[in-house]
Amino acid sequence: MLKITLVRSTTGSNKKQVATVRALGLRKTGSSVTHKDNPQIRGMIQKVNHLVKVEEI
C-alpha cells in the first residue's frame, strides 16, 4: 500500500498534471489517500512527483 500526500499546490501546473492529481483522489494541499501499489498508480505518481510525497505502508 502507498500513502500519497499532496504537499504542493497544483496552481501553475498544466492541465494534465492537475487531472492526474485529481484522479489520484487528492483535492487540497495536505490531503492524503492510500492506494494499492501497482504500475498504474506508480506511473501517475511519477508524472506529479514534484507535487506529492509517497510513503509505503
HELIX and SHEET records of a PDB file:
HELIX    1   1 LYS A   15  ALA A   23  1                                   9    
HELIX    2   2 PRO A   39  LYS A   47  1                                   9    
SHEET    1   A 3 SER A  32  HIS A  35  0                                        
SHEET    2   A 3 LEU A   2  LEU A   6 -1                                        
SHEET    3   A 3 VAL A  52  GLU A  56 -1                                        
END                                                                             
